[in-house]
Amino acid sequence: MASTEKMVTDILSHRQTIMRHMFWAQLMVGIVLIALGYYMGSDHMLLILFGNRAQGRIVEYRQEYIQRSRANGTDYRLAFMAIVEYHVGGQTVRFQDWKGSSVAAGLNTTVSVLYLPALPSRAMIDRPVWNWMPWAPICTVGLLLLLAGFKGAVDAAKG
């Protein structure tokens, strides 16, 4: 217990020095989060920015086991991945959507599809909010940390 109190006292006594150099951690974590968000969402962003819309329908579901890491180990959950078919430019295109469901419901359901005109097989079901999950919030937090880090760097350079 005494060592914890000593550590807290040391941190508080060097608080200004620590805060003066905190911008480095903010910059590094911000860059990592932006890179992670880009890695996770670059395909979705391309579809959102440059994709066209078409009507498609869910023609089947594929069962996949999705790996999840937990504090007490790794487990798997069964997910049903929608196979969607739509027509563009006289051709029929099929793709597997990225977001699984815990139930295989809605066979032959009409869905809105976002696809790239140059690569029609690069597509996803258009879900207005879910199109941005989970990568956009990660990028946003990274950007905020990056901005805070830049402000801290400017303040540290001033004095």
GROMACS elastic network, one bead per residue, 0.5 to 0.9 nm:
[ bonds ]
;  ai    aj funct       b0    kb
    1     4     6  0.52507   500
    1     5     6  0.64785   500
    1     6     6  0.87655   500
    2     5     6  0.51219   500
    2     6     6  0.61617   500
    2     7     6  0.86167   500
    3     7     6  0.61120   500
    3     8     6  0.86527   500
    4     7     6  0.50699   500
    4     8     6  0.62562   500
    4     9     6  0.85920   500
    5     8     6  0.51514   500
    5     9     6  0.61323   500
    5    10     6  0.85946   500
    6     9     6  0.50271   500
    6    10     6  0.60887   500
    6    11     6  0.85814   500
    7    10     6  0.50719   500
    7    11     6  0.61572   500
    7    12     6  0.86021   500
    8    11     6  0.51135   500
    8    12     6  0.61273   500
    8    13     6  0.85379   500
    9    12     6  0.51457   500
    9    13     6  0.60640   500
    9    14     6  0.86406   500
   10    13     6  0.51338   500
   10    14     6  0.62604   500
   10    15     6  0.84325   500
   11    14     6  0.52316   500
   11    15     6  0.58134   500
   11    18     6  0.79348   500
   12    16     6  0.84381   500
   13    16     6  0.80251   500
   14    17     6  0.54489   500
   14    18     6  0.62256   500
   14    19     6  0.86561   500
   15    18     6  0.51068   500
   15    19     6  0.60143   500
   15    20     6  0.84129   500
   16    19     6  0.51134   500
   16    20     6  0.59327   500
   16    21     6  0.87119   500
   17    20     6  0.50477   500
   17    21     6  0.65076   500
   17    22     6  0.86633   500
   18    21     6  0.53951   500
   18    22     6  0.60304   500
   19    23     6  0.76997   500
   19   152     6  0.87405   500
   20    23     6  0.71826   500
   20   152     6  0.73553   500
   20   153     6  0.83789   500
   20   155     6  0.82966   500
   20   156     6  0.60532   500
   21    24     6  0.60743   500
   21    25     6  0.79439   500
   21   152     6  0.80231   500
   21   153     6  0.81745   500
   21   156     6  0.77213   500
   22    25     6  0.55078   500
   22    26     6  0.65266   500
   22    27     6  0.88201   500
   22   149     6  0.77122   500
   22   152     6  0.75326   500
   22   153     6  0.89404   500
   23    27     6  0.60222   500
   23    28     6  0.85659   500
   23   145     6  0.87981   500
   23   146     6  0.86582   500
   23   148     6  0.71720   500
   23   150     6  0.70451   500
   23   151     6  0.78754   500
   23   152     6  0.50790   500
   23   153     6  0.59648   500
   23   156     6  0.86343   500
   24    27     6  0.51433   500
   24    28     6  0.61960   500
   24    29     6  0.85976   500
   24   149     6  0.65839   500
   24   150     6  0.89532   500
   24   152     6  0.84851   500
   24   153     6  0.78972   500
   25    28     6  0.51802   500
   25    29     6  0.60112   500
   25    30     6  0.82566   500
   25   145     6  0.89681   500
   25   149     6  0.76732   500
   26    29     6  0.53484   500
   26    30     6  0.58413   500
   26    31     6  0.85027   500
   26   142     6  0.86782   500
   26   145     6  0.52471   500
   26   146     6  0.61560   500
   26   147     6  0.85361   500
   26   148     6  0.68279   500
   26   150     6  0.85225   500
   26   152     6  0.87754   500
   27    30     6  0.51241   500
   27    31     6  0.61666   500
   27    32     6  0.86771   500
   27   142     6  0.86624   500
   27   145     6  0.64693   500
   27   147     6  0.79914   500
   27   148     6  0.78444   500
   27   150     6  0.71603   500
   28    31     6  0.52167   500
   28    32     6  0.62461   500
   28    33     6  0.86779   500
   28   145     6  0.87236   500
   28   146     6  0.78938   500
   28   149     6  0.85803   500
   29    32     6  0.50536   500
   29    33     6  0.60971   500
   29    34     6  0.85697   500
   29   142     6  0.68977   500
   29   145     6  0.71596   500
   29   146     6  0.78577   500
   30    33     6  0.52053   500
   30    34     6  0.61554   500
   30    35     6  0.85570   500
   30   139     6  0.83001   500
   30   141     6  0.72556   500
   30   143     6  0.60135   500
   30   144     6  0.73357   500
   30   147     6  0.83995   500
   30   149     6  0.81443   500
   31    34     6  0.52052   500
   31    35     6  0.61020   500
   31    36     6  0.85401   500
   31   142     6  0.64130   500
   31   143     6  0.78975   500
   31   145     6  0.84252   500
   31   146     6  0.68239   500
   32    35     6  0.51371   500
   32    36     6  0.60765   500
   32    37     6  0.85711   500
   32   142     6  0.73502   500
   33    37     6  0.60245   500
   33    38     6  0.84620   500
   33   138     6  0.60030   500
   33   139     6  0.59547   500
   33   140     6  0.85707   500
   33   141     6  0.73107   500
   33   143     6  0.80862   500
   34    37     6  0.50687   500
   34    38     6  0.60735   500
   34    39     6  0.85411   500
   34   135     6  0.88908   500
   34   138     6  0.68849   500
   34   140     6  0.77198   500
   34   141     6  0.81041   500
   34   142     6  0.51194   500
   34   143     6  0.67142   500
   34   146     6  0.89852   500
   35    38     6  0.50621   500
   35    39     6  0.61011   500
   35    40     6  0.86064   500
   35   139     6  0.78167   500
   35   142     6  0.86364   500
   36    39     6  0.50499   500
   36    40     6  0.61476   500
   36    41     6  0.85031   500
   36   135     6  0.77252   500
   36   138     6  0.75800   500
   36   139     6  0.76399   500
   37    40     6  0.51231   500
   37    41     6  0.58826   500
   37    42     6  0.79194   500
   37   134     6  0.79402   500
   37   136     6  0.64800   500
   37   137     6  0.80678   500
   37   138     6  0.55162   500
   37   139     6  0.50053   500
   37   140     6  0.87193   500
   37   142     6  0.84696   500
   38    41     6  0.52183   500
   38    42     6  0.52089   500
   38    43     6  0.88544   500
   38    45     6  0.87420   500
   38   135     6  0.71193   500
   38   136     6  0.85409   500
   38   139     6  0.73036   500
   39    42     6  0.59756   500
   39    43     6  0.86496   500
   39   135     6  0.83512   500
   40    43     6  0.79460   500
   40    44     6  0.84612   500
   40   134     6  0.79471   500
   40   135     6  0.57525   500
   41    44     6  0.51461   500
   41    45     6  0.60434   500
   41    46     6  0.86331   500
   41   131     6  0.89736   500
   41   132     6  0.78227   500
   41   133     6  0.82645   500
   41   134     6  0.79889   500
   41   135     6  0.53178   500
   41   136     6  0.74296   500
   42    45     6  0.51209   500
   42    46     6  0.62626   500
   42    47     6  0.87214   500
   42   135     6  0.87640   500
   43    46     6  0.52155   500
   43    47     6  0.63572   500
   43    48     6  0.87030   500
   43   122     6  0.83013   500
   43   123     6  0.89141   500
   44    47     6  0.50929   500
   44    48     6  0.60978   500
   44    49     6  0.85926   500
   44   123     6  0.86985   500
   44   124     6  0.80627   500
   44   131     6  0.66214   500
   44   132     6  0.75335   500
   45    49     6  0.59982   500
   45    50     6  0.82461   500
   45   131     6  0.83632   500
   45   132     6  0.80578   500
   46    49     6  0.52665   500
   46    50     6  0.56492   500
   46    51     6  0.68443   500
   46   116     6  0.79001   500
   47    50     6  0.54230   500
   47    52     6  0.77258   500
   47   114     6  0.61602   500
   47   115     6  0.60711   500
   47   116     6  0.61646   500
   47   122     6  0.82025   500
   47   123     6  0.71787   500
   47   124     6  0.80067   500
   48    51     6  0.57468   500
   48    52     6  0.85577   500
   48   114     6  0.74064   500
   48   115     6  0.88419   500
   48   126     6  0.88600   500
   48   131     6  0.77457   500
   48   132     6  0.89352   500
   50   115     6  0.84096   500
   50   116     6  0.67109   500
   50   117     6  0.83884   500
   51   114     6  0.55669   500
   51   117     6  0.67671   500
   51   123     6  0.83132   500
   52   113     6  0.80068   500
   52   114     6  0.55443   500
   52   115     6  0.54365   500
   52   116     6  0.62744   500
   52   117     6  0.66200   500
   53   112     6  0.66945   500
   53   113     6  0.54466   500
   53   115     6  0.64875   500
   53   116     6  0.89520   500
   53   126     6  0.81888   500
   54    86     6  0.71110   500
   54    87     6  0.76801   500
   54    88     6  0.76608   500
   54   111     6  0.85599   500
   54   112     6  0.59303   500
   54   113     6  0.51713   500
   54   114     6  0.66739   500
   54   115     6  0.77861   500
   55    85     6  0.88651   500
   55    86     6  0.63292   500
   55    87     6  0.78904   500
   55   110     6  0.67405   500
   55   111     6  0.59013   500
   55   113     6  0.58696   500
   55   114     6  0.89317   500
   56    84     6  0.63855   500
   56    85     6  0.54189   500
   56    87     6  0.72680   500
   56   109     6  0.83374   500
   56   110     6  0.56545   500
   56   111     6  0.52971   500
   56   112     6  0.61010   500
   56   113     6  0.61841   500
   56   125     6  0.85651   500
   57    83     6  0.84452   500
   57    84     6  0.54991   500
   57    85     6  0.55574   500
   57    86     6  0.65908   500
   57   107     6  0.79602   500
   57   108     6  0.54454   500
   57   109     6  0.53076   500
   57   111     6  0.55346   500
   57   112     6  0.82186   500
   57   113     6  0.88887   500
   58    61     6  0.78568   500
   58    82     6  0.62321   500
   58    83     6  0.57150   500
   58    85     6  0.64302   500
   58   106     6  0.73179   500
   58   107     6  0.55293   500
   58   109     6  0.55147   500
   58   110     6  0.67124   500
   58   111     6  0.72842   500
   59    82     6  0.76867   500
   59    83     6  0.58431   500
   59    84     6  0.57620   500
   59    85     6  0.64942   500
   59    94     6  0.89429   500
   59   107     6  0.59801   500
   59   108     6  0.55191   500
   59   109     6  0.80655   500
   60    81     6  0.84190   500
   60    82     6  0.61777   500
   60    83     6  0.52059   500
   60    84     6  0.73638   500
   60   104     6  0.84973   500
   60   107     6  0.63614   500
   60   108     6  0.79801   500
   61    80     6  0.56328   500
   61    81     6  0.53005   500
   61    83     6  0.56687   500
   61    84     6  0.88566   500
   61    96     6  0.86789   500
   61   104     6  0.62821   500
   61   105     6  0.86948   500
   61   107     6  0.79869   500
   62    79     6  0.81356   500
   62    80     6  0.54653   500
   62    81     6  0.51022   500
   62    82     6  0.66253   500
   62    83     6  0.72217   500
   62    96     6  0.84922   500
   62   104     6  0.86694   500
   63    78     6  0.67174   500
   63    79     6  0.57931   500
   63    81     6  0.63222   500
   63   100     6  0.89833   500
   63   104     6  0.88298   500
   64    77     6  0.82570   500
   64    78     6  0.58518   500
   64    79     6  0.53247   500
   64    80     6  0.63121   500
   64    81     6  0.70594   500
   64   100     6  0.84944   500
   65    76     6  0.57496   500
   65    77     6  0.54058   500
   65    79     6  0.59874   500
   65    80     6  0.86685   500
   66    75     6  0.84124   500
   66    76     6  0.53590   500
   66    77     6  0.53541   500
   66    78     6  0.63356   500
   66    79     6  0.66044   500
   66   100     6  0.89353   500
   67    74     6  0.69322   500
   67    75     6  0.59800   500
   67    77     6  0.67340   500
   68    73     6  0.86321   500
   68    74     6  0.56790   500
   68    75     6  0.54480   500
   68    76     6  0.58445   500
   68    77     6  0.75486   500
   69    72     6  0.81807   500
   69    73     6  0.60393   500
   69    75     6  0.64956   500
   69    76     6  0.85968   500
   70    73     6  0.51381   500
   70    74     6  0.56808   500
   70    75     6  0.75077   500
   71    74     6  0.81057   500
   77   102     6  0.85296   500
   78   100     6  0.89451   500
   78   101     6  0.86099   500
   78   102     6  0.67964   500
   79    99     6  0.88607   500
   79   100     6  0.52592   500
   79   101     6  0.53702   500
   79   102     6  0.51536   500
   79   103     6  0.73267   500
   79   104     6  0.85039   500
   80    99     6  0.86958   500
   80   100     6  0.52210   500
   80   101     6  0.51139   500
   80   102     6  0.61016   500
   80   103     6  0.62428   500
   80   104     6  0.57019   500
   81    96     6  0.65969   500
   81    97     6  0.63054   500
   81    98     6  0.72233   500
   81    99     6  0.66431   500
   81   101     6  0.65347   500
   81   104     6  0.80642   500
   82    95     6  0.83856   500
   82    96     6  0.58101   500
   82    97     6  0.55455   500
   82    98     6  0.82084   500
   82    99     6  0.78883   500
   82   100     6  0.69566   500
   82   101     6  0.81272   500
   82   104     6  0.80066   500
   82   107     6  0.88074   500
   83    94     6  0.67539   500
   83    95     6  0.56581   500
   83    97     6  0.63352   500
   84    93     6  0.81555   500
   84    94     6  0.55360   500
   84    95     6  0.55008   500
   84    96     6  0.62787   500
   84    97     6  0.70953   500
   84   111     6  0.83665   500
   84   113     6  0.85550   500
   84   124     6  0.85103   500
   84   125     6  0.80082   500
   85    92     6  0.68282   500
   85    93     6  0.55570   500
   85    95     6  0.67074   500
   86    91     6  0.84773   500
   86    92     6  0.58244   500
   86    93     6  0.54298   500
   86    94     6  0.66387   500
   86    95     6  0.88800   500
   86   113     6  0.78447   500
   87    90     6  0.65352   500
   87    91     6  0.56069   500
   87    93     6  0.60183   500
   87    94     6  0.88643   500
   88    91     6  0.55270   500
   88    92     6  0.65958   500
   88    93     6  0.74201   500
   88   117     6  0.87163   500
   88   120     6  0.77076   500
   89    92     6  0.84300   500
   93   120     6  0.68851   500
   93   121     6  0.62135   500
   94   120     6  0.89907   500
   94   121     6  0.67552   500
   95   121     6  0.60686   500
   95   122     6  0.75669   500
   95   123     6  0.68797   500
   95   124     6  0.77739   500
   96    99     6  0.88935   500
   96   123     6  0.83941   500
   96   124     6  0.77721   500
   97   100     6  0.74887   500
   97   123     6  0.75650   500
   97   124     6  0.53532   500
   97   125     6  0.64168   500
   98   124     6  0.69181   500
   98   125     6  0.84108   500
   99   124     6  0.88069   500
   99   125     6  0.86997   500
   99   130     6  0.89315   500
  100   103     6  0.86845   500
  101   104     6  0.68946   500
  101   105     6  0.86613   500
  104   107     6  0.75873   500
  105   109     6  0.88752   500
  106   109     6  0.51973   500
  106   110     6  0.87825   500
  107   110     6  0.88903   500
  111   125     6  0.66239   500
  111   126     6  0.75602   500
  112   124     6  0.87072   500
  112   125     6  0.59080   500
  112   126     6  0.53764   500
  112   127     6  0.80476   500
  113   123     6  0.67697   500
  113   124     6  0.57719   500
  113   126     6  0.51580   500
  113   127     6  0.88046   500
  114   122     6  0.85873   500
  114   123     6  0.54755   500
  114   124     6  0.54837   500
  114   125     6  0.61859   500
  114   126     6  0.56055   500
  115   118     6  0.87651   500
  115   119     6  0.74523   500
  115   120     6  0.55653   500
  115   121     6  0.72066   500
  115   122     6  0.58084   500
  115   124     6  0.66513   500
  115   125     6  0.88031   500
  116   119     6  0.51704   500
  116   120     6  0.53385   500
  116   121     6  0.77484   500
  116   122     6  0.60417   500
  116   123     6  0.66171   500
  117   120     6  0.55388   500
  117   122     6  0.88543   500
  118   122     6  0.89139   500
  119   122     6  0.55945   500
  119   123     6  0.83344   500
  120   123     6  0.65486   500
  123   126     6  0.89224   500
  124   127     6  0.86773   500
  124   131     6  0.86855   500
  125   131     6  0.85020   500
  126   129     6  0.89570   500
  126   130     6  0.82373   500
  126   131     6  0.67504   500
  127   130     6  0.52780   500
  127   131     6  0.55211   500
  127   132     6  0.87961   500
  128   131     6  0.56974   500
  128   132     6  0.77295   500
  129   132     6  0.58698   500
  129   133     6  0.71395   500
  130   133     6  0.50014   500
  130   134     6  0.78595   500
  131   134     6  0.85187   500
  132   135     6  0.63079   500
  132   136     6  0.53464   500
  132   137     6  0.78449   500
  133   136     6  0.60529   500
  133   137     6  0.71558   500
  133   138     6  0.88570   500
  134   137     6  0.62342   500
  134   138     6  0.67852   500
  135   138     6  0.52128   500
  135   139     6  0.62530   500
  135   140     6  0.86916   500
  136   139     6  0.50817   500
  136   140     6  0.60978   500
  136   141     6  0.87127   500
  137   141     6  0.62175   500
  137   142     6  0.85025   500
  138   141     6  0.53333   500
  138   142     6  0.62070   500
  138   143     6  0.86400   500
  139   143     6  0.60236   500
  139   144     6  0.86021   500
  140   143     6  0.50378   500
  140   144     6  0.62063   500
  140   145     6  0.86215   500
  141   144     6  0.51068   500
  141   145     6  0.61972   500
  141   146     6  0.85360   500
  142   145     6  0.51276   500
  142   146     6  0.60715   500
  142   147     6  0.86258   500
  143   147     6  0.61488   500
  143   148     6  0.85505   500
  144   147     6  0.51358   500
  144   148     6  0.61385   500
  144   149     6  0.84985   500
  145   149     6  0.59722   500
  145   150     6  0.85563   500
  146   150     6  0.61793   500
  146   151     6  0.86221   500
  147   150     6  0.50907   500
  147   151     6  0.62188   500
  147   152     6  0.85635   500
  148   151     6  0.50889   500
  148   152     6  0.61169   500
  148   153     6  0.86022   500
  149   153     6  0.61073   500
  149   154     6  0.86323   500
  150   153     6  0.50013   500
  150   154     6  0.62321   500
  150   155     6  0.85878   500
  151   154     6  0.51391   500
  151   155     6  0.61367   500
  151   156     6  0.85388   500
  152   155     6  0.50206   500
  152   156     6  0.59939   500
  152   157     6  0.85058   500
  153   156     6  0.50513   500
  153   157     6  0.61223   500
  153   158     6  0.86664   500
  154   157     6  0.51076   500
  154   158     6  0.63156   500
  154   159     6  0.89623   500
  155   158     6  0.51642   500
  155   159     6  0.66546   500
  156   159     6  0.54687   500
